[in-house]
Amino acid sequence: MIALGVILIILGLLVASLKFLLWIGIVLLIVGLVLNLVPIGGTRRRVW
């Protein structure tokens, strides 16, 4: 999810007409980081 967010941010920056991809990428990046750092369903941290 983090990689997808980075790809969408890069695409949004490269193509000026696709600004919505930039915002979707930022949201995916933040959600991916939160899901990776916050343990869900237990105390064990998931490492991908």
Summary of the structure (lengths in Angstrom):
residues: 48
radius of gyration: 13.1
end to end distance: 10.9
largest distance: 42.8
contacts: 117
relative contact order: 0.21
helix: 67%
strand: 0%
